Amino acid sequence: MNYLESNMNFWSHGYNAPNTESYIFRFAGRILSSKFNLPSKHEKLLEFGCGQGANANYLHTIGFDVKGVDISEKDIAIGKIRFPHINEKLFVCPPSPLDNPHYGWDSDISVVVCAQSIYYFTQEHFNNVLQKIYDSMKPGGIFFATMISHNHTYFEHSEETDDPWLRKVSFKGRRFDLEDYYVFFTKDKRECEEKFSIFDKLYVGEYMMQLEEDETNNHHWVYIGQKAQ
């Protein structure tokens, strides 16, 4: 079984995330609205890894023409039921980027959101995804991604693989029982910028939530970039 199949097996069970993430509210208000006056004309927005559609639904309600893609058939099915007004905008995509000609639309996307969704690939596959996303965006389009960091609890429970880019996570916590779960981690802000150097950097930030001492530390870097105009 290759890493894509292993990760696919995990996500096929679904990921129960029924609410919009707080960093999506901040990105929409502080960056898209305040700095770029978006949305202003019902611009296209792609969410790569939309899960059950909570973020996509919120971004739809503030005026974007959204599309969401995810590899989990279960999550997409739940999203179509929860948000019937955008059910035709939520799609299942194949786990291998080599099987996808593009994601969402093939052109003129104003905003792309990758919330905890783009660090599950080898370097070759990651660059393939990123190039397809970049090519589908309009000049000046805004790109947002969150990247799991070395400070995340999962890094402590990961080990090297034959692929220098990927690490295998084995971790059992309150919410997840992970085995043969593959991700690549990002060490610091400089490395985050390097991975997204195809874009012009706007901001690199971070977030971490841990309510109880024995709960998972979910530290992520936040990258916001722009396609050259």
N, C-alpha and C positions, 0 to 999 in steps of 0.2 A: 504493500500500500504506500503510495507516495504522500507527500505532505498535504497536497490539495485535497485528496480523498480523506485523510485523517481529520483535517479541519472541517471538511464538509460534513463528516459524521457528527461532529460536535454541534455544529450550527443547525443541523437538520432537526434537532430537538427543540429549537426555538430559543429566543433570548427575551425574557420577559422584561421589557423596558417600556412601560405604558405611558410615560410622561416625557415631555420635552426637557432636554438637559439644560441646566442653567447657563452654560457657556453659549448655547445657541441664542438665548435671549440677549446676552451681552453682545455677541457678534452682530446680531441683527440690529440692535439699537445703537451701539457705540461705533460700529464700523460701517455697516451697510447704509443705515439711515443717516447718521450724523455726518459721515465723511464723504459718502458717495450718492446721497439722495436716492437710495434704492429701497424698495422698488418704486419706479416712477411711471413705467409704461408696461406693466405686466411682463417683466423680463423673465426669461427662462432660467430656472434654477434646477440643478441636478444634485440629488443626495445619493452619494455612492455608499452603499451599506446602510439602507434606510430602516432595517429591522421591521418593526410593526407600524412604522409610519408616523410616530408622534411628532418628530421634528419636521417632517415633510408637511404634515397637516398644519402645524403652527405657521410655517413659512408660506403656505398657501393662504392662510387667513389674513396675513399682512400684505398680500397682493402679488406674490410671485406665481408664475406658471410653473409648477413643480413637476418633477418626475423623480421617483425613487426606485433604486434597483438594489437587490439583495440576493444572496445565494440560497437563503433559507425559504423553501416553499411554504413551510409552516408559518413563518413570520409574515410573509406577504399575504397569505390567506387570511390571517388574523387582521392585518392592516386593512384589507379590502372590506372586512365586516365592520371594523371599528370606524372607518372613515369612508362611508359609501360615496361621499361627494368627490373623492379623489381616487376611487378604486380603479379607474382606468388609467391612472398615472403611476401605479405601483407594479413593478415587474420583477420576475425572477430572472437572474442572469447566471450563466455558467460559472463555476468556480475558477476555471482557467481563463486568464485574460486573452490567451492566444485564440480562444474560440469566439471572442467577441469582436466584431468589426468596430464597434464604438459603444459608448454607454449613454443611455438616454436619447439625446438628439445627436445628430452628426455635425451640427454647426450652430453657431450663434447663441451659445450658452453664456449668460452673464455672470452666474455665480455657481461654483461647485463646492459642496460640503462633504467632507470625508471625516465623520465623527467616529473615532475609534474603529476605523474600518479598513485602513489602507496599509497596515503593517503585518499582513498575513502572507507575504509573498517572498520568493527568492528575489535577488537583486534584478535578475533579468525580467521576471514577471512584474515587479514593481515598476521598473522603468517603462515596460510596455504599457501598463495601465496609465501611468502618468503622461506618457506621450499621447495616448488616445484621448485622454481628458483634455490635455492642452490643445490638441488640434481641433477639438470640438468647441472650444471657447472662442468668443468674439474678442478682438483686440481690446485691451483694457479690462477684461473680465477678472473677477475676484475669486481667489482660491483659498479655501479654509480646510485645515487638517489638524487632527490631534494625533500625537505620536507617543506610544508607550515608552517610558524612560527606564534607565537603569535603577532609578529609585523606587520603581514599582515593586510590590511584593513578589510578583511573578518572576522577576529577574533572579531573586534569591533562590527560586525553586526551578531554575532552568539550567540546561547543560548544552554544551556545544554539539553540533551535528557535523555531518560530512560536508555540509554547505556552510561556508564561512559567514554567510549573511543571516542564516536562521538559527534559532535556539529552540530546543524542545522543552516545554514546560510540563512539569508534573506537580500538581498541587491540589490538595483537598481542603476546602474551606466551608464556610456556612452555606454559600450559594452554589459553588461549583466543585465538581470533581474532575480535574483536568488530567488527562493522560495522553501522551503523544499529541500535544497541542503546540503548533508551531507559529512563532512570531519572530520579528526582528525588533530589537530594542534600539533606542536612540539615546546616546550618552549625554549630550549637552546641546545648548542652543547652536553652537557652531556646526555640529554634525547635522542638526535639524535643517539649518540653512543649506548645507551642502546637498542634502538629499532632494531638496526642492529648488535647486539652483536654476532649473528651467524657467522659473518665475522670477520676477523682480520682487525682492523681499519688501514687505511693508512692515510687519511686526512679527516678533517671536516672543510668546509668553508661556505661561504654564498654569496648571491647576492641580490641586490635590485635595481629596476629601477622605477623611478617616474619622468617623464619629466615635468609635470605641478603640481602645488600645490594641485589642486582639483582632480587629477587623483589617481587611486588606487595604493597604495603601495603594491608591490608584493614580499615582503621579503621572501626568502627561505633559509633554510640550505642546504648545499651540503655535501653528505656523499660519500666517496670512500673507499671501502673495498676490501678484497681479501679472497677467499676461501683457507682454509689451504692446504698446499702442501703436 
